[in-house]
Amino acid sequence: MKGDVWKRRAAQEFGMIKLSTKGRYGTRLMVSLARHYRESQETVILKSVADEEGISIRYLEQIIIPLKINKLVKSIRGAGGGYTLSRSPKDIKLCDILHALEGTCSLVECVEDEGVCDKISTCGTYEIWKTATYMLKDYFDGVSLQDVMDIQEKKSAAARKKARIK
């Protein structure tokens, strides 16, 4: 019971820090591309990803642009064309994806640009936000697309096993 109360409280307290749908869906797009990259290094059309992931094709068309600009994906034109990762899933970090899609991952503006606030020299919370921002960036920088795929495979295997037991 205490665990449930803590989870509810944590969800309420920490719910204020959220990724946008652009960051979440963009990460799912990248995981899908990573899966195809690993299996056959084939290109993938966005329509396939839209169908697999249940994401609007128009939204994916918007999301792919900053991923291309930041050289995380590349496009292949012509017959058999589509999108593929620009490098191996183990070499693409979540921090790279989120930076491309969300911009800075700072919790507050003053951590990225101290010039926006004249109270930094006396502000106690600045140090808290700065430390938390660095912890978050370090965490996302330590997780690769390959790590996400490995987690997804384990969860899928557990779900299949559970379905067989029923």
Secondary structure, 3 states (H helix, E strand, C coil): CHHHHHHHHHHHHHCCCCCCHHHHHHHHHHHHHHHHHHHHCCCECHHHHHHHHCCCHHHHHHHHHHHHHCCCEEEECCCCCEEEECCCHHHCEHHHHHHHHHCCCCCCHHHHCHHHCCCCCCCHHHHHHHHHHHHHHHHHHCCEHHHHHHHHHHHHHHHHHHHHHC
